Amino acid sequence: MAARRTNQPRTPADAAKVAERNAADLSLMQRVASEADGAVEDLYERFSSLVYRMSYQAMPTTEEAEDAVQEVFVRLWKTADRYDPARAALVTWVMLITRRHLVDKLRRKRARISAGALDESQLGAGQIGGGKVGRAEVAEAGIEHDEKFAAVMERIAELPELQRAVVTRAYLRGQTLRQIGEELDTPLGTIKSALSRALVRLRERTSEELAT
């Protein structure tokens, strides 16, 4: 029988961390829903790099990716009152809404291109729309796998604060360890150790889930 992944906390300490994270996530989305001062900015600061990463990979141009990011955060604001941490971690919620929006946007774009495209014989095979249709199809297929990335983000969210900050900046923002140390005002050696411990913890957690 195939191994089944589980998100259930494995120790009382894990359960406490998950409960604390869920409470903080719910509080943030309640603040967003009630239009509290700074709430949307806090949400944007936390997830903008993740949403932009997905949008940049999916959309044909940087401008369209930037537009998609703004549209996704409008969606998050409008649906904030529906967020339930019992159903999904906030990072998963953000990933799913982003994915749905990008898929919808790509489908609408393909429909417009199909309706206005010249006959293939006039442009040459594979050149309709400058090749953008093919790229959109590939991007949409890639988005289908982003749930796996969301699962990784859930595990990252459970790391201690410094480890989480280092991993997020190194692998999502593309910063060097020296840049991270300067930004966090932390010695480079400490940053390196935090990254090493974080990667060990993530590998251990993945192995545990695969063995479940």
Backbone as numpy.savetxt, mean C-alpha at the origin, in Angstrom:
# Nx Ny Nz CAx CAy CAz Cx Cy Cz
-2.30 -31.27 2.17 -3.16 -30.07 2.17 -2.28 -28.83 2.17
-2.66 -27.83 1.39 -1.86 -26.61 1.29 -1.86 -25.86 2.60
-0.73 -25.25 2.91 -0.63 -24.46 4.13 -1.54 -23.27 4.04
-2.11 -22.90 5.18 -3.04 -21.78 5.19 -2.48 -20.67 6.07
-2.51 -19.48 5.54 -1.99 -18.33 6.26 -3.02 -17.84 7.26
-2.54 -17.35 8.39 -3.44 -16.79 9.39 -2.90 -15.47 9.88
-3.79 -14.54 10.18 -3.38 -13.24 10.72 -3.62 -13.16 12.22
-4.03 -14.27 12.83 -4.35 -14.23 14.24 -3.08 -14.05 15.08
-3.09 -13.17 16.11 -1.92 -12.99 16.96 -1.57 -14.28 17.67
-0.26 -14.54 17.87 0.19 -15.82 18.39 0.49 -15.78 19.89
0.67 -14.63 20.47 0.97 -14.52 21.90 0.14 -13.38 22.47
-0.01 -13.35 23.82 -0.72 -12.21 24.42 -0.08 -10.87 24.04
1.26 -10.86 23.94 1.93 -9.61 23.55 1.55 -9.20 22.13
1.50 -10.20 21.23 1.07 -9.91 19.85 -0.36 -9.40 19.83
-1.22 -10.06 20.62 -2.63 -9.66 20.66 -2.77 -8.23 21.17
-1.97 -7.88 22.16 -2.03 -6.52 22.71 -1.59 -5.50 21.67
-0.53 -5.85 20.90 -0.04 -4.93 19.87 -1.08 -4.73 18.77
-1.71 -5.85 18.37 -2.73 -5.77 17.33 -3.92 -4.94 17.81
-4.33 -5.16 19.06 -5.46 -4.40 19.61 -5.13 -2.91 19.67
-3.90 -2.59 20.08 -3.48 -1.19 20.15 -3.46 -0.56 18.76
-2.92 -1.32 17.78 -2.87 -0.81 16.41 -4.28 -0.60 15.86
-5.17 -1.57 16.10 -6.54 -1.45 15.60 -7.25 -0.25 16.20
-7.03 -0.03 17.50 -7.66 1.11 18.16 -7.16 2.43 17.57
-5.85 2.49 17.30 -5.28 3.71 16.73 -5.79 3.92 15.30
-5.89 2.82 14.53 -6.40 2.92 13.16 -7.85 3.40 13.15
-8.67 2.82 14.03 -10.08 3.20 14.10 -10.22 4.66 14.51
-9.41 5.08 15.48 -9.45 6.48 15.92 -9.11 7.42 14.78
-8.09 7.07 14.00 -7.70 7.91 12.87 -8.83 8.03 11.86
-9.45 6.90 11.50 -10.51 6.95 10.49 -11.76 7.65 11.02
-12.02 7.55 12.32 -13.14 8.30 12.90 -12.87 9.79 12.83
-11.61 10.18 13.06 -11.24 11.59 12.95 -11.39 12.07 11.51
-10.98 11.21 10.55 -11.12 11.57 9.14 -12.60 11.73 8.79
-13.43 10.80 9.25 -14.86 10.83 8.94 -15.52 12.08 9.51
-15.07 12.51 10.68 -15.66 13.68 11.33 -14.99 14.98 10.89
-14.04 14.87 9.94 -13.32 16.02 9.40 -12.58 16.80 10.49
-11.99 16.05 11.42 -11.20 16.69 12.47 -9.96 17.33 11.88
-9.52 18.42 12.50 -8.34 19.14 12.01 -7.13 18.20 11.94
-6.48 18.20 10.78 -5.25 17.44 10.62 -5.43 15.96 10.36
-6.66 15.45 10.39 -6.87 14.01 10.26 -6.51 13.51 8.87
-7.00 14.18 7.84 -6.68 13.76 6.47 -5.19 13.89 6.22
-4.58 14.94 6.76 -3.14 15.10 6.60 -2.38 13.94 7.24
-2.84 13.49 8.43 -2.21 12.35 9.10 -2.35 11.08 8.26
-3.53 10.89 7.68 -3.77 9.72 6.83 -2.86 9.78 5.60
-2.75 10.96 5.01 -1.91 11.13 3.82 -0.45 10.89 4.14
0.01 11.41 5.25 1.40 11.24 5.65 1.73 9.76 5.84
0.78 9.03 6.37 1.02 7.62 6.67 1.01 6.75 5.42
0.13 7.04 4.46 -0.07 6.12 3.35 0.23 6.68 1.96
0.64 7.92 1.85 0.81 8.51 0.52 1.88 7.78 -0.29
2.98 7.37 0.34 4.03 6.69 -0.42 3.55 5.35 -0.94
2.75 4.66 -0.16 2.21 3.37 -0.58 1.23 3.53 -1.74
0.31 4.49 -1.62 -0.68 4.73 -2.67 0.02 5.21 -3.95
1.02 6.07 -3.79 1.73 6.55 -4.97 2.48 5.41 -5.66
3.07 4.53 -4.88 3.78 3.39 -5.47 2.86 2.56 -6.35
1.68 2.25 -5.84 0.72 1.47 -6.62 0.26 2.24 -7.85
-0.01 3.52 -7.68 -0.51 4.34 -8.79 0.54 4.51 -9.87
1.79 4.73 -9.46 2.86 4.93 -10.43 3.08 3.67 -11.26
2.97 2.50 -10.62 3.15 1.25 -11.35 2.00 0.98 -12.32
0.82 1.47 -11.97 -0.36 1.13 -12.77 -0.63 2.11 -13.90
-0.44 3.40 -13.66 -0.88 4.39 -14.62 0.19 4.67 -15.68
-0.25 5.00 -16.91 0.69 5.21 -18.01 1.62 6.41 -17.85
1.19 7.45 -17.13 2.02 8.64 -16.99 2.10 9.06 -15.52
3.14 9.84 -15.21 3.30 10.34 -13.84 2.13 11.25 -13.46
1.67 12.07 -14.40 0.55 12.97 -14.12 -0.71 12.18 -13.74
-0.98 11.11 -14.49 -2.15 10.30 -14.18 -2.00 9.59 -12.83
-0.77 9.20 -12.51 -0.52 8.57 -11.21 -0.78 9.56 -10.08
-0.32 10.79 -10.24 -0.52 11.81 -9.22 -2.01 12.13 -9.06
-2.73 12.19 -10.19 -4.18 12.40 -10.12 -4.86 11.26 -9.36
-4.41 10.03 -9.65 -5.01 8.86 -9.01 -4.80 8.90 -7.50
-3.62 9.33 -7.06 -3.35 9.42 -5.62 -4.36 10.35 -4.94
-4.56 11.53 -5.54 -5.51 12.49 -4.96 -6.93 11.91 -4.94
-7.29 11.21 -6.00 -8.63 10.62 -6.08 -8.81 9.52 -5.05
-7.76 8.73 -4.82 -7.84 7.66 -3.82 -8.06 8.25 -2.42
-7.36 9.32 -2.10 -7.53 9.90 -0.76 -8.90 10.56 -0.60
-9.48 11.03 -1.69 -10.86 11.51 -1.62 -11.79 10.34 -1.30
-11.54 9.20 -1.95 -12.34 8.01 -1.67 -12.19 7.56 -0.21
-10.96 7.58 0.27 -10.72 7.19 1.66 -11.46 8.11 2.63
-11.46 9.39 2.31 -12.17 10.35 3.16 -13.68 10.08 3.14
-14.22 9.82 1.93 -15.66 9.61 1.81 -16.12 8.30 2.44
-15.23 7.31 2.52 -15.62 6.00 3.05 -15.06 5.75 4.46
-14.49 6.78 5.06 -13.83 6.60 6.37 -14.77 6.05 7.43
-16.05 6.44 7.37 -16.99 5.98 8.39 -17.34 4.50 8.25
-16.93 3.89 7.14 -17.21 2.46 6.93 -16.08 1.56 7.43
-14.97 2.17 7.81 -13.82 1.34 8.20 -14.10 0.57 9.48
-13.79 -0.73 9.45 -13.98 -1.61 10.60 -12.71 -2.43 10.80
-11.95 -2.17 11.87 -10.69 -2.91 12.07 -10.90 -4.40 12.29
-12.11 -4.80 12.63 -12.38 -6.23 12.81 -12.37 -6.96 11.47
-12.58 -6.23 10.39 -12.63 -6.84 9.06 -11.28 -6.78 8.35
-10.51 -5.71 8.60 -9.22 -5.58 7.92 -8.37 -4.54 8.63
-7.06 -4.77 8.62 -6.14 -3.74 9.10 -6.25 -2.53 8.18
-5.93 -1.36 8.70 -6.09 -0.14 7.91 -5.25 -0.17 6.64
-4.04 -0.71 6.73 -3.20 -0.78 5.53 -3.87 -1.63 4.45
-4.53 -2.70 4.86 -5.23 -3.55 3.89 -6.41 -2.80 3.28
-7.14 -2.07 4.09 -8.27 -1.26 3.63 -7.80 -0.24 2.58
-6.70 0.43 2.89 -6.15 1.42 1.96 -5.73 0.75 0.66
-5.07 -0.40 0.76 -4.62 -1.13 -0.43 -5.81 -1.53 -1.30
-6.86 -2.04 -0.68 -8.01 -2.52 -1.45 -8.73 -1.37 -2.15
-8.92 -0.26 -1.45 -9.57 0.89 -2.07 -8.71 1.44 -3.21
-7.41 1.49 -3.00 -6.51 1.95 -4.06 -6.61 1.02 -5.26
-6.55 -0.25 -5.02 -6.61 -1.24 -6.10 -7.91 -1.09 -6.89
-9.03 -1.00 -6.18 -10.32 -0.88 -6.88 -10.37 0.39 -7.73
-9.86 1.48 -7.17 -9.90 2.74 -7.92 -9.04 2.65 -9.17
-7.85 2.08 -9.05 -6.96 1.97 -10.20 -7.52 1.05 -11.27
-8.10 -0.07 -10.84 -8.71 -0.98 -11.82 -9.84 -0.28 -12.56
-10.70 0.44 -11.82 -11.79 1.18 -12.46 -11.25 2.22 -13.44
-10.21 2.91 -13.01 -9.63 3.97 -13.85 -9.03 3.39 -15.13
-8.34 2.26 -15.00 -7.73 1.62 -16.16 -8.80 1.09 -17.12
-9.87 0.55 -16.57 -10.94 0.03 -17.43 -11.61 1.17 -18.21
-11.86 2.29 -17.53 -12.45 3.43 -18.23 -11.51 3.96 -19.31
-10.22 3.98 -19.00 -9.24 4.46 -19.97 -9.22 3.55 -21.20
-9.24 2.25 -20.98 -9.22 1.32 -22.11 -10.48 1.47 -22.96
-11.61 1.72 -22.30 -12.87 1.89 -23.04 -12.79 3.12 -23.94
-12.19 4.21 -23.42 -12.06 5.42 -24.22 -11.12 5.20 -25.40
-10.01 4.51 -25.14 -9.05 4.26 -26.21 -9.67 3.38 -27.28
-10.41 2.33 -26.85 -11.03 1.42 -27.81 -12.04 2.15 -28.68
-12.79 3.07 -28.07 -13.84 3.78 -28.80 -13.25 4.74 -29.83
-12.06 5.32 -29.53 -11.53 6.34 -30.42 -10.33 5.91 -31.23
-9.89 4.65 -31.07 -8.68 4.20 -31.75 -8.91 4.04 -33.25
-7.85 4.29 -34.02 -7.90 4.04 -35.46 -7.81 2.55 -35.72
-8.13 2.16 -36.93 -8.01 0.76 -37.31 -6.56 0.30 -37.16
-6.37 -0.89 -36.62 -5.03 -1.40 -36.34 -4.17 -1.40 -37.59
-4.75 -1.65 -38.76 -3.97 -1.71 -39.99 -3.37 -0.36 -40.35
-3.97 0.75 -39.84 -3.47 2.09 -40.15 -2.26 2.46 -39.30
-2.22 1.88 -38.07 -1.15 2.24 -37.15 -0.06 1.20 -37.06
-0.37 -0.02 -37.45 0.61 -1.09 -37.29 0.29 -1.89 -36.05
0.48 -3.18 -36.12 0.12 -4.06 -35.00 0.88 -3.66 -33.75
0.15 -3.65 -32.62 0.76 -3.38 -31.33 1.02 -1.93 -31.06
0.58 -0.98 -31.92 0.89 0.42 -31.71 -0.33 1.27 -31.40
-1.50 0.67 -31.30 -2.69 1.46 -30.99 -2.53 2.11 -29.62
-2.79 3.42 -29.59 -2.67 4.15 -28.32 -1.24 4.24 -27.84
-0.26 4.07 -28.73 1.13 4.19 -28.32 1.57 3.08 -27.39
0.86 1.94 -27.44 1.23 0.82 -26.58 0.67 0.91 -25.19
-0.12 1.94 -24.88 -0.59 2.13 -23.52 -1.63 1.11 -23.11
-2.38 0.60 -24.06 -3.38 -0.40 -23.69 -2.70 -1.62 -23.12
-1.64 -2.08 -23.79 -0.92 -3.24 -23.29 -0.36 -2.99 -21.91
0.18 -1.81 -21.70 0.73 -1.49 -20.39 -0.36 -1.48 -19.32
-1.51 -0.95 -19.65 -2.61 -0.92 -18.69 -3.03 -2.33 -18.31
-3.07 -3.22 -19.30 -3.46 -4.59 -19.01 -2.45 -5.26 -18.08
-1.17 -5.02 -18.35 -0.14 -5.60 -17.50 -0.24 -5.02 -16.09
-0.46 -3.70 -16.01 -0.56 -3.06 -14.70 -1.73 -3.60 -13.91
-2.86 -3.79 -14.58 -4.03 -4.32 -13.88 -3.75 -5.71 -13.33
-3.05 -6.52 -14.12 -2.70 -7.86 -13.65 -1.80 -7.77 -12.43
-0.89 -6.77 -12.42 -0.01 -6.62 -11.28 -0.76 -6.20 -10.03
-1.77 -5.36 -10.20 -2.55 -4.91 -9.05 -3.23 -6.09 -8.37
-3.58 -7.11 -9.16 -4.25 -8.27 -8.60 -3.41 -8.94 -7.51
-2.11 -8.73 -7.55 -1.21 -9.38 -6.58 -0.89 -8.48 -5.39
-1.47 -7.30 -5.34 -1.11 -6.37 -4.27 -1.63 -6.78 -2.90
-2.59 -7.73 -2.86 -3.02 -8.23 -1.57 -1.85 -8.87 -0.83
-0.93 -9.49 -1.58 0.25 -10.08 -0.95 1.10 -8.99 -0.31
1.21 -7.86 -1.02 1.96 -6.74 -0.47 1.26 -6.21 0.78
-0.06 -6.18 0.76 -0.80 -5.73 1.94 -0.52 -6.63 3.13
-0.40 -7.94 2.89 -0.10 -8.87 3.98 1.27 -8.56 4.57
2.23 -8.23 3.70 3.56 -7.85 4.18 3.48 -6.58 5.01
2.68 -5.62 4.55 2.53 -4.36 5.28 1.91 -4.59 6.65
1.00 -5.55 6.75 0.43 -5.87 8.06 1.51 -6.37 9.01
2.40 -7.23 8.50 3.47 -7.73 9.35 4.44 -6.62 9.72
4.71 -5.70 8.78 5.58 -4.57 9.09 4.95 -3.69 10.18
3.63 -3.53 10.11 2.94 -2.68 11.09 3.07 -3.22 12.51
3.35 -4.51 12.65 3.47 -5.12 13.97 4.88 -5.03 14.54
5.83 -4.52 13.76 7.21 -4.39 14.23 7.31 -3.27 15.27
8.34 -3.32 16.13 8.60 -2.18 17.03 8.79 -0.90 16.23
8.57 0.22 16.87 8.49 1.50 16.17 9.71 1.80 15.31
10.92 1.66 15.86 12.12 1.99 15.10 12.30 1.04 13.92
12.09 -0.25 14.15 12.22 -1.22 13.06 11.22 -0.93 11.95
9.99 -0.61 12.33 8.96 -0.30 11.34 9.35 0.95 10.54
9.85 1.96 11.21 10.24 3.20 10.54 11.37 2.96 9.55
12.35 2.15 9.95 13.50 1.89 9.08 13.08 1.09 7.85
12.31 0.03 8.06 11.87 -0.80 6.93 11.02 0.01 5.96
10.10 0.80 6.48 9.22 1.60 5.63 10.01 2.59 4.79
10.96 3.27 5.42 11.73 4.26 4.69 12.69 3.61 3.68
13.26 2.47 4.06 14.24 1.82 3.18 13.59 1.17 1.97
12.44 0.51 2.19 11.87 -0.30 1.11 10.69 0.35 0.40
10.04 1.31 1.03 8.92 1.99 0.36 9.33 3.36 -0.18
10.17 4.04 0.55 10.58 5.38 0.12 11.92 5.38 -0.60
12.63 4.24 -0.56 13.89 4.14 -1.27 15.03 4.95 -0.66
14.95 5.24 0.64 16.00 6.02 1.28 17.18 5.13 1.65
18.37 5.71 1.69 19.54 4.99 2.16 19.51 4.94 3.69
20.30 4.02 4.26 20.34 3.92 5.72 20.92 5.20 6.33
21.86 5.81 5.63 22.42 7.07 6.14 21.34 8.17 6.16
20.54 8.25 5.10 19.46 9.24 5.06 18.45 8.98 6.17
18.15 7.71 6.40 17.19 7.36 7.46 17.74 7.78 8.82
19.02 7.50 9.04 19.64 7.89 10.31 19.58 9.38 10.55
19.84 10.16 9.49 19.79 11.62 9.61 18.37 12.09 9.87
17.40 11.48 9.16 16.00 11.90 9.32 15.48 11.57 10.72
15.90 10.41 11.26 15.42 9.98 12.58 16.35 10.43 13.70
17.45 11.11 13.33 18.44 11.56 14.30 18.92 10.37 15.16
19.31 9.30 14.46 19.72 8.06 15.11 21.03 7.59 14.49
21.97 7.08 15.30 23.26 6.62 14.75 23.07 5.56 13.67
23.97 5.60 12.67 23.88 4.67 11.55 23.94 3.22 12.01
24.78 2.93 13.00 24.87 1.56 13.52 23.56 1.08 14.09
22.84 1.96 14.76 21.54 1.61 15.33 20.53 1.34 14.22
20.59 2.14 13.17 19.69 1.95 12.02 19.95 0.60 11.36
21.24 0.27 11.16 21.59 -1.02 10.55 21.09 -2.19 11.40
21.28 -2.08 12.71 20.83 -3.15 13.61 19.31 -3.30 13.59
18.61 -2.16 13.54 17.15 -2.19 13.51 16.66 -2.87 12.24
17.29 -2.55 11.11 16.89 -3.17 9.85 17.14 -4.67 9.88
18.30 -5.06 10.39 18.64 -6.48 10.46 17.64 -7.24 11.33
17.33 -6.70 12.51 16.37 -7.36 13.41 14.98 -7.42 12.78
14.61 -6.34 12.08 13.29 -6.31 11.45 13.16 -7.40 10.39
14.19 -7.56 9.57 14.14 -8.56 8.52 14.09 -9.97 9.10
14.81 -10.19 10.19 14.76 -11.49 10.86 13.35 -11.77 11.37
12.74 -10.77 12.00 11.38 -10.94 12.53 10.37 -11.20 11.41
10.52 -10.50 10.30 9.59 -10.70 9.18 9.74 -12.10 8.59
10.98 -12.57 8.48 11.20 -13.92 7.95 10.62 -14.96 8.90
10.82 -14.75 10.20 10.28 -15.70 11.18 8.76 -15.74 11.13
8.14 -14.55 11.02 6.68 -14.49 10.99 6.14 -15.18 9.73
6.82 -14.96 8.61 6.39 -15.60 7.37 6.49 -17.12 7.48
7.58 -17.60 8.07 7.75 -19.05 8.24 6.67 -19.63 9.15
6.32 -18.90 10.21 5.26 -19.36 11.11 3.93 -19.48 10.40
3.61 -18.48 9.56 2.33 -18.48 8.86 2.26 -19.59 7.83
3.38 -19.85 7.15 3.40 -20.92 6.16 3.26 -22.28 6.81
3.71 -22.39 8.08 3.65 -23.68 8.77 2.29 -23.92 9.41
1.43 -22.89 9.42 0.13 -23.01 10.07 -0.83 -23.83 9.21
